[in-house]
Amino acid sequence: MVAEGGDDACFARFELAEGYFEDDAIDEAYAELDRLAHEAALTDDHCTFVAELLAERGDLEGALRWYDRAVARLEPEDIEALRGPSGWMRMSSVMVRGRREVRRRLGLPVDVTDEIAPHAPLQSPPVDGEELRDYLESGEAPKRVRMLVFQRAERAEARRRWPQEYEAPDEEYYPAKEQSWRELAASGVPSIRVVPMSVSQLCELAERIGGSPTDSRVKVRYAETVAEQADIVWPPPRNGACWCGSGVKYKKCCGGVR
């Protein structure tokens, strides 16, 4: 892929650098990033991926250099769009917010680019699958969704108790969830949170309110009882634990879904 050049070569060099970091081959990793910096096809997306990787590793100064490379690739119309009322929905807003946070952690004063970093509007209440479909069909993207999910161990128990409700095997269920959330993000939903469900707690709630644990309305009530501190922000960091509860890094698990 590197030899073929273009966009794929940039992503390939990023993956190589990330692999070197994981193998503690630090010099090789930075050498690969230096080669990436000179790729003709380099975009603000590539720069942002590197900046996020370096920030995650604690190299804030290196991260800021890559964020600055990303900012330099923004066109005037991109900057103007970021200033608009829907600026928070643009993919470039992730980059400028990330840059602002790195600068804050470095103790640097606010600069012109920091000032255009948009803030998402106040978040909306949780919505279930039916409400979400209504939102999207109306052309109105919700500001936030909280999606109830059984992580792997709990889903095994749910399938044991209610096999007809949870027929899909894990190898189909989790990739389908991942793909649906990517589509939500692409449709303009700025904040997606995963709410891990407990079979025992769901059953307790259903018994208390006189409903069925498999009823969607009971599940929505369950989401309302879960503190937001327990939510998992989707997508998690590439090197963070996968949201599905596999114990594997996100990039090696659901984050690798194509």
Secondary structure, DSSP 4 states (H G I P E B T S, - for coil): -TTT-HHHHHHHHHHHHHHHHHTT-HHHHHHHHHHHHT-TT--HHHHHHHHHHHHHHT-HHHHHHHHHHHHHT--HHHHHHHHSTTGGGSTHHHHHHHHHHHHHHTTPPP-HHHHH---PPPPPPP--HHHHHHHHHTT---S-EEEEE--HHHHHHHHHH-TTT--S-HHHHHHHHHHHHHHHHHTT---EEEEE--HHHHHHHHHHHT--TT-HHHHHHHHHHS-GGG-EEESPPTTSBPTTS-SSBGGGTGGG--
